[in-house]
């Protein structure tokens, strides 16, 4: 009988990519994905520790997997095991802890895993010359969009962030390998690929051949690759005029920028060790809005950083209120042991952080509705994802500028790009009408 497995993934798109690799590899080795409600023989939790809250959620997921899969092998993999394996080893029932180095050998390790008490810990420190580890995927189960990890590692050392310790130095996948993998995904019928990385905007900085993210995109365009490309998160310093103009001139590049701001107050940015100013961020947003007016611009903002005064918070709120951004991802600050910020003496109380996060989330809702409203009557290419859950008369999909669309249809449409005219605002996006012929 083949081994039944479950994979629980927390955190970023890179984690999602790596979990998809593990899933595909386990299936290739003869294992089966346990259906909803079935107990697994192997439960894999791909952890996240980007905040103290994420660490707590990772521990919760591990304990839930132990309860729901009695007798199963329990494997905690990823960032938590790379940085704090000792913490995980205290959870009774964990059998295997694996870090972030050597992901290509992880599926074989999981298949051979046995019960261990204390757990078996498999991790290595990153070295300065650690190469990019290619873990290619043939496909993504139940997804119309493919993800491709082209970069790993971070050397920014933001004062609140543990990621450099969990992911190691900057490293990139060579352009020819990227194009080869993209062509393979195109051949399998994918209509959109999301390029992702731990610090995507630093792509190529380790390759010593003059390549960077913009030049990579130019090479992808020259290769004749047909599906559309979407970029994951970038920093303000990494969105230069030539990148914006590339989006303007190529319809295979999605009109979507997700930007990591964190704070709109210069003093807070300096204490965060973020190397830009609110004025620079304003210039980037205005450049995007002027050159690509229908682009979706999402912003990550970290609220409640130690020492964030009322004035500093108001500077952030006012900046985001006044700029043409489309949506916000709001992250309440939580202390992460091992970071510079954790040693600060001026942490804010939880109640104040929660209040400020609430205000920004209210602003997020207004920003989304304002952006959606500005699109009414316009037509967009929608990558269809099939029926709206629970229905048989509405199709859902995603526009190139990252808006959720629904539109009526008498037949199933999935993994096709269709033209849809925006007609009204819904709770989660836009209702439209498919243009036929």
Backbone torsions as a table, in degrees:
resi	resn	phi	psi	omega
1	UNK	NA	133.7	-178.8
2	UNK	-74.2	153.2	-178.3
3	UNK	-74.8	132.7	175.4
4	UNK	-90.9	135.5	-178.4
5	UNK	-133.7	157.1	171.7
6	UNK	-130.5	144.6	175.2
7	UNK	-124.1	125.3	175.9
8	UNK	-111.1	124.5	-174.1
9	UNK	-116.5	129.3	173.8
10	UNK	-115.4	153.8	170.9
11	UNK	93.3	-144.5	-161.7
12	UNK	-83.7	176.7	178.8
13	UNK	-66.3	-28.0	175.4
14	UNK	-64.5	-42.5	175.3
15	UNK	-60.5	-40.9	178.7
16	UNK	-61.1	-42.8	178.5
17	UNK	-62.1	-47.0	-176.9
18	UNK	-67.7	-34.5	175.2
19	UNK	-65.5	-38.7	178.0
20	UNK	-63.2	-37.5	176.2
21	UNK	-62.9	-45.2	179.3
22	UNK	-62.7	-44.6	-179.9
23	UNK	-59.4	-50.4	-179.0
24	UNK	-61.1	-41.4	-178.3
25	UNK	-66.5	-41.7	179.3
26	UNK	-63.0	-40.3	177.7
27	UNK	-64.1	-41.8	177.7
28	UNK	-61.7	-27.3	179.5
29	UNK	-86.3	3.6	176.0
30	UNK	100.2	2.7	176.7
31	UNK	-82.0	165.9	179.1
32	UNK	-126.0	141.6	176.3
33	UNK	-74.2	122.7	-179.8
34	UNK	-68.4	126.8	178.7
35	UNK	-68.6	164.9	179.3
36	UNK	-53.5	129.1	177.4
37	UNK	91.8	-15.5	179.6
38	UNK	-88.3	144.4	177.4
39	UNK	-79.3	143.5	-177.8
40	UNK	-100.1	153.7	170.6
41	UNK	-85.2	-23.3	-179.0
42	UNK	-138.1	122.6	176.6
43	UNK	-116.7	122.3	-177.5
44	UNK	-112.6	123.9	178.1
45	UNK	-112.9	113.4	178.1
46	UNK	-89.2	108.5	-164.1
47	UNK	-90.3	164.5	176.3
48	UNK	-135.7	142.9	178.3
49	UNK	-135.0	24.0	-174.4
50	UNK	-61.3	-28.2	173.1
51	UNK	-135.0	167.5	174.9
52	UNK	-62.0	-34.8	177.2
53	UNK	-62.7	-42.4	178.6
54	UNK	-63.6	-38.6	177.5
55	UNK	-62.5	-44.0	178.1
56	UNK	-60.6	-44.1	179.3
57	UNK	-64.8	-35.5	176.4
58	UNK	-63.9	-44.4	178.3
59	UNK	-64.0	-39.6	176.6
60	UNK	-59.4	-45.2	-178.5
61	UNK	-63.2	-38.1	178.7
62	UNK	-64.4	-47.7	-178.3
63	UNK	-65.4	-36.2	177.6
64	UNK	-65.5	-41.5	178.7
65	UNK	-63.0	-37.4	178.0
66	UNK	-64.6	-44.0	-179.9
67	UNK	-65.4	-43.2	-171.3
68	UNK	-83.4	-11.6	-178.0
69	UNK	-131.8	65.4	-176.7
70	UNK	-58.8	134.2	179.6
71	UNK	85.8	-6.6	-177.4
72	UNK	-75.1	154.8	167.4
73	UNK	-73.4	128.6	-178.6
74	UNK	-110.9	119.3	-179.1
75	UNK	-119.5	121.7	174.9
76	UNK	-103.0	116.8	-174.8
77	UNK	-120.5	166.4	171.5
78	UNK	96.4	-148.3	-167.3
79	UNK	-63.4	-39.7	-178.2
80	UNK	-60.8	-46.5	-178.9
81	UNK	-69.3	-26.0	178.5
82	UNK	-69.8	-39.3	-172.8
83	UNK	-101.8	-40.7	-174.6
84	UNK	-128.3	58.1	-179.6
85	UNK	-61.5	-30.3	179.6
86	UNK	-62.6	-38.2	178.1
87	UNK	-62.4	-44.8	-178.2
88	UNK	-67.5	-33.6	-177.3
89	UNK	-66.7	-14.5	178.3
90	UNK	-81.1	-11.2	-180.0
91	UNK	-83.1	113.3	-178.5
92	UNK	-65.2	127.4	179.6
93	UNK	111.6	-13.2	176.0
94	UNK	-78.5	130.6	-177.0
95	UNK	-103.9	-32.2	-175.3
96	UNK	-139.7	134.1	174.8
97	UNK	-124.0	122.3	-178.6
98	UNK	-128.3	139.4	-178.9
99	UNK	-87.1	-157.0	-173.7
100	UNK	-97.8	-7.5	-179.5
101	UNK	-94.1	135.3	179.6
102	UNK	82.0	37.2	-177.8
103	UNK	-62.8	-29.4	-177.2
104	UNK	-64.1	-27.2	180.0
105	UNK	-91.5	-3.0	-174.7
106	UNK	-63.3	-44.5	-179.5
107	UNK	-56.8	-42.1	177.4
108	UNK	-62.9	-38.5	178.0
109	UNK	-63.8	-39.4	-178.5
110	UNK	-68.7	-41.8	-179.7
111	UNK	-61.8	-35.4	-177.1
112	UNK	-91.7	0.0	-173.8
113	UNK	-63.8	144.6	177.3
114	UNK	-129.0	170.7	176.7
115	UNK	-67.7	135.1	178.4
116	UNK	-136.5	136.5	174.9
117	UNK	-142.7	106.2	3.0
118	UNK	-69.9	168.2	-176.2
119	UNK	-65.7	152.0	173.3
120	UNK	-76.1	127.6	179.8
121	UNK	-109.0	121.7	179.8
122	UNK	-121.9	103.0	179.7
123	UNK	-154.9	152.8	175.5
124	UNK	-133.4	149.1	173.6
125	UNK	-72.3	149.3	174.1
126	UNK	-80.1	141.6	173.0
127	UNK	-104.7	165.8	-178.6
128	UNK	-62.0	-26.2	-177.5
129	UNK	-106.0	18.6	178.4
130	UNK	-57.9	125.1	-178.6
131	UNK	-81.7	163.7	172.3
132	UNK	-67.2	131.9	-179.9
133	UNK	-99.9	113.4	-178.8
134	UNK	-79.4	124.7	174.9
135	UNK	-129.3	77.8	-174.0
136	UNK	-70.0	152.0	179.2
137	UNK	-117.4	143.6	174.5
138	UNK	-83.0	-28.2	-178.6
139	UNK	-172.8	-179.4	-178.0
140	UNK	-130.5	117.7	-176.2
141	UNK	-65.5	132.6	174.4
142	UNK	60.6	25.4	178.3
143	UNK	-123.1	140.5	173.2
144	UNK	-91.0	-19.1	177.1
145	UNK	-105.5	141.9	175.5
146	UNK	-101.9	152.0	174.6
147	UNK	-115.2	144.9	176.5
148	UNK	-136.4	116.0	176.9
149	UNK	-81.3	117.0	-178.7
150	UNK	-113.3	-3.6	-176.0
151	UNK	-150.2	149.4	177.3
152	UNK	-143.4	159.6	175.5
153	UNK	85.4	160.9	179.4
154	UNK	-152.5	139.7	177.8
155	UNK	-127.8	25.3	-177.9
156	UNK	-80.6	-32.0	178.2
157	UNK	54.3	49.3	170.8
158	UNK	-59.7	143.8	-168.9
159	UNK	-68.4	-16.0	-179.1
160	UNK	-100.2	-0.5	-162.3
161	UNK	-116.7	136.4	179.8
162	UNK	-99.4	-2.5	-171.2
163	UNK	-57.9	-41.5	178.4
164	UNK	-55.9	-33.7	178.6
165	UNK	-73.6	-31.1	-175.6
166	UNK	-89.0	-20.9	-173.5
167	UNK	-121.0	-10.0	174.4
168	UNK	79.8	-166.0	-173.2
169	UNK	-75.3	167.4	177.3
170	UNK	-63.7	134.1	175.8
171	UNK	-156.7	147.4	-170.1
172	UNK	-132.6	152.4	174.3
173	UNK	-84.6	135.2	-175.8
174	UNK	-63.1	144.2	-175.8
175	UNK	-55.6	-40.5	-178.1
176	UNK	-65.1	-34.5	176.8
177	UNK	-69.6	-39.1	177.9
178	UNK	-60.1	-47.7	-178.2
179	UNK	-65.0	-37.7	177.3
180	UNK	-62.2	-44.0	179.7
181	UNK	-66.6	-41.1	178.6
182	UNK	-60.0	-43.2	178.8
183	UNK	-61.6	-37.2	177.6
184	UNK	-65.3	-41.0	178.0
185	UNK	-66.3	-39.0	176.6
186	UNK	-60.7	-42.5	179.9
187	UNK	-63.5	-24.0	178.3
188	UNK	-88.7	2.5	172.8
189	UNK	97.1	6.7	179.0
190	UNK	-71.8	137.2	-178.6
191	UNK	-101.7	-9.9	177.7
192	UNK	-148.6	138.4	175.3
193	UNK	-126.2	130.6	177.0
194	UNK	-98.1	118.5	175.5
195	UNK	-83.0	128.2	-174.2
196	UNK	-136.6	161.8	178.7
197	UNK	-171.6	167.4	176.0
198	UNK	-68.4	-40.3	173.7
199	UNK	-137.0	75.9	-170.7
200	UNK	-56.9	-38.1	-177.3
201	UNK	-64.9	-15.1	177.1
202	UNK	-92.9	10.3	-179.9
203	UNK	-52.8	134.3	174.8
204	UNK	88.2	-10.9	-175.2
205	UNK	-64.6	-19.3	-179.9
206	UNK	-98.6	-6.9	-171.6
207	UNK	-85.7	-17.9	173.9
208	UNK	60.2	31.8	179.2
209	UNK	-128.5	16.5	177.4
210	UNK	80.8	0.9	-178.4
211	UNK	-80.5	141.6	169.9
212	UNK	-139.8	-174.5	-174.2
213	UNK	-62.5	-43.6	-179.4
214	UNK	-63.9	-44.2	179.1
215	UNK	-65.7	-34.6	175.6
216	UNK	-61.5	-44.9	179.7
217	UNK	-61.9	-38.6	177.2
218	UNK	-61.8	-42.7	178.9
219	UNK	-64.6	-38.7	177.5
220	UNK	-62.5	-42.8	178.0
221	UNK	-61.6	-41.2	179.9
222	UNK	-67.5	-23.1	-177.6
223	UNK	-74.4	-11.6	-178.6
224	UNK	83.7	13.7	178.5
225	UNK	-60.8	128.8	-172.0
226	UNK	-93.4	-42.2	-178.8
227	UNK	-60.2	161.4	-179.5
228	UNK	-82.2	152.4	-178.8
229	UNK	-112.6	132.9	174.4
230	UNK	-118.7	140.8	178.3
231	UNK	-99.7	138.9	172.5
232	UNK	-83.6	-162.0	-165.5
233	UNK	-60.5	137.9	175.0
234	UNK	-127.1	165.3	176.2
235	UNK	-102.8	157.3	-177.2
236	UNK	-54.1	-36.6	-177.9
237	UNK	-70.0	-12.6	-174.2
238	UNK	-102.2	1.1	-179.5
239	UNK	-107.4	85.6	-179.2
240	UNK	-87.4	167.3	-178.3
241	UNK	-57.9	-37.7	-177.5
242	UNK	-67.6	-31.3	176.0
243	UNK	-68.6	-43.9	178.5
244	UNK	-62.0	-43.2	-179.0
245	UNK	-66.9	-28.7	175.9
246	UNK	-65.3	-41.0	176.7
247	UNK	-64.3	-38.3	179.0
248	UNK	-61.9	-41.1	-169.3
249	UNK	-94.2	-5.1	-177.9
250	UNK	-131.2	115.4	-177.3
251	UNK	-76.3	-6.3	174.6
252	UNK	-83.6	-7.7	173.5
253	UNK	-96.3	122.0	-175.5
254	UNK	-65.1	139.0	177.8
255	UNK	-81.3	72.1	-173.4
256	UNK	-152.6	121.9	176.1
257	UNK	-122.6	126.9	172.8
258	UNK	-113.1	117.7	-168.2
259	UNK	-117.3	133.4	178.8
260	UNK	-89.6	99.5	178.8
261	UNK	-89.9	-56.3	-178.0
262	UNK	77.9	-48.4	177.4
263	UNK	-150.5	148.2	175.8
264	UNK	-102.2	14.6	179.0
265	UNK	-112.8	126.4	-173.5
266	UNK	-63.6	-36.5	-179.5
267	UNK	-67.4	-41.0	177.8
268	UNK	-66.0	-42.7	177.9
269	UNK	-57.7	-39.8	179.6
270	UNK	-65.1	-42.6	178.7
271	UNK	-68.7	-26.5	175.7
272	UNK	-75.6	-12.0	-173.1
273	UNK	66.0	40.4	175.5
274	UNK	-101.8	128.9	-167.8
275	UNK	-101.0	59.8	174.0
276	UNK	-159.4	172.7	-178.5
277	UNK	-121.4	167.7	175.5
278	UNK	-61.1	-34.8	179.7
279	UNK	-65.7	-41.3	178.8
280	UNK	-64.4	-43.2	177.5
281	UNK	-59.5	-42.1	178.5
282	UNK	-59.6	-43.1	-179.9
283	UNK	-61.8	-42.8	-179.8
284	UNK	-62.4	-46.5	-179.0
285	UNK	-63.1	-43.6	-179.3
286	UNK	-67.2	-35.7	176.0
287	UNK	-62.5	-45.1	179.1
288	UNK	-62.0	-46.7	-177.1
289	UNK	-64.1	-35.5	-179.3
290	UNK	-73.5	-40.7	-174.4
291	UNK	-88.5	-31.8	-178.3
292	UNK	-133.2	72.3	-170.5
293	UNK	-59.8	-25.2	-180.0
294	UNK	-94.9	7.5	178.5
295	UNK	-68.2	142.5	170.9
296	UNK	-86.2	131.4	-179.6
297	UNK	-123.6	105.6	176.2
298	UNK	-96.2	152.1	-175.1
299	UNK	-134.8	128.6	169.3
300	UNK	-85.2	132.2	178.2
301	UNK	-136.5	131.4	-178.8
302	UNK	-104.0	118.2	-173.0
303	UNK	-108.6	140.6	176.7
304	UNK	87.5	23.5	176.5
305	UNK	-59.3	145.7	-179.6
306	UNK	-49.7	130.3	179.3
307	UNK	82.8	3.1	178.9
308	UNK	-69.5	107.2	-179.4
309	UNK	-77.8	171.1	174.9
310	UNK	-58.7	-41.0	-179.7
311	UNK	-64.1	-41.7	179.9
312	UNK	-63.9	-43.0	177.4
313	UNK	-62.9	-43.2	179.5
314	UNK	-62.5	-35.4	176.2
315	UNK	-61.2	-41.6	177.7
316	UNK	-65.7	-48.1	-178.1
317	UNK	-61.0	-47.3	-177.9
318	UNK	-64.3	-39.7	179.3
319	UNK	-59.7	-48.0	-177.4
320	UNK	-71.6	-34.1	177.6
321	UNK	-63.3	-38.8	-171.4
322	UNK	-88.3	-16.0	-177.6
323	UNK	-94.9	153.0	-179.6
324	UNK	-80.5	64.8	174.0
325	UNK	-95.2	156.3	-170.6
326	UNK	-97.7	-32.7	179.6
327	UNK	-161.6	162.6	-179.9
328	UNK	-124.0	140.9	165.1
329	UNK	-106.5	112.5	-173.3
330	UNK	-101.0	125.5	179.9
331	UNK	-120.4	112.6	173.5
332	UNK	-67.0	134.2	178.7
333	UNK	-64.5	137.7	170.3
334	UNK	-137.8	142.7	-175.6
335	UNK	-62.5	128.9	178.0
336	UNK	-119.0	106.7	179.6
337	UNK	-53.8	141.0	-179.3
338	UNK	98.1	-3.1	178.6
339	UNK	-108.0	160.9	178.2
340	UNK	-63.1	-42.6	-176.7
341	UNK	-62.9	-29.5	-179.0
342	UNK	-62.2	-25.7	-178.4
343	UNK	-87.4	0.8	-179.0
344	UNK	-66.5	151.1	-178.9
345	UNK	-97.1	-2.0	-173.9
346	UNK	-120.5	48.1	176.5
347	UNK	-67.8	143.6	178.7
348	UNK	-84.0	154.0	177.2
349	UNK	-74.5	154.9	-173.8
350	UNK	-59.7	-37.8	-177.3
351	UNK	-62.3	-43.7	-179.3
352	UNK	-66.0	-41.6	178.1
353	UNK	-61.0	-43.0	-179.1
354	UNK	-63.1	-40.6	179.4
355	UNK	-64.0	-42.5	-179.7
356	UNK	-68.7	-38.4	177.1
357	UNK	-62.9	-38.8	178.4
358	UNK	-61.5	-43.6	179.8
359	UNK	-62.1	-41.6	179.5
360	UNK	-69.6	-33.3	177.7
361	UNK	-70.7	-32.7	173.0
362	UNK	-64.9	-41.3	176.9
363	UNK	-63.5	-39.4	177.0
364	UNK	-55.7	-45.6	-179.2
365	UNK	-61.5	-42.9	179.4
366	UNK	-64.0	-41.0	-179.4
367	UNK	-63.6	-43.0	179.2
368	UNK	-60.9	-48.3	-177.0
369	UNK	-65.9	-37.2	177.2
370	UNK	-64.8	-43.9	179.2
371	UNK	-64.3	-48.4	179.2
372	UNK	-58.2	-42.1	-179.7
373	UNK	-62.5	-31.3	-179.0
374	UNK	-71.5	-12.2	-175.9
375	UNK	-97.7	-3.1	-174.6
376	UNK	-59.0	135.7	178.7
377	UNK	86.9	-12.1	179.9
378	UNK	-89.5	160.2	-177.5
379	UNK	-110.7	138.9	-175.0
380	UNK	-135.2	146.6	173.4
381	UNK	-77.3	120.6	-175.8
382	UNK	-111.4	124.4	172.0
383	UNK	-83.9	111.1	-172.4
384	UNK	-78.4	144.7	-177.0
385	UNK	-117.4	5.2	-179.7
386	UNK	102.2	-164.9	-177.3
387	UNK	-64.4	147.0	166.3
388	UNK	-61.3	133.5	-177.7
389	UNK	-52.5	130.7	178.7
390	UNK	84.6	1.9	-177.3
391	UNK	-130.9	166.1	178.1
392	UNK	-134.8	16.7	178.6
393	UNK	-129.5	0.9	179.1
394	UNK	-127.3	130.8	174.7
395	UNK	-98.7	141.5	176.1
396	UNK	-111.7	156.5	178.5
397	UNK	-172.0	178.5	-175.4
398	UNK	-123.9	130.6	177.7
399	UNK	-78.7	164.8	178.0
400	UNK	-62.9	-28.7	179.0
401	UNK	-96.5	30.0	165.4
402	UNK	63.1	47.1	174.8
403	UNK	-120.2	134.5	175.8
404	UNK	-75.7	124.7	178.3
405	UNK	-115.1	147.6	166.0
406	UNK	-129.4	145.1	177.4
407	UNK	-152.7	150.8	-177.4
408	UNK	-72.0	146.6	177.0
409	UNK	-157.0	145.2	176.8
410	UNK	-87.6	-10.5	-178.7
411	UNK	-137.7	158.1	-179.1
412	UNK	-67.8	131.6	173.4
413	UNK	-127.9	118.6	-178.1
414	UNK	-142.0	138.1	179.3
415	UNK	58.4	37.2	171.8
416	UNK	-126.3	146.1	174.3
417	UNK	-96.7	120.1	-178.4
418	UNK	-125.0	156.6	178.8
419	UNK	-88.7	127.5	-178.3
420	UNK	-131.6	132.5	177.5
421	UNK	-92.0	129.6	179.3
422	UNK	-70.6	130.0	-176.7
423	UNK	-127.4	-20.8	-177.9
424	UNK	-168.0	159.6	-177.8
425	UNK	-94.5	134.9	175.5
426	UNK	-112.0	-177.3	179.3
427	UNK	-62.5	-34.9	-173.2
428	UNK	-116.6	4.4	-178.9
429	UNK	167.1	-127.5	-172.1
430	UNK	-129.2	138.9	169.8
431	UNK	-96.0	136.3	-176.7
432	UNK	-141.5	-170.4	-178.9
433	UNK	-134.0	127.4	179.5
434	UNK	-70.1	135.8	175.7
435	UNK	-93.6	121.8	-176.4
436	UNK	-102.0	150.2	177.5
437	UNK	74.7	NA	NA
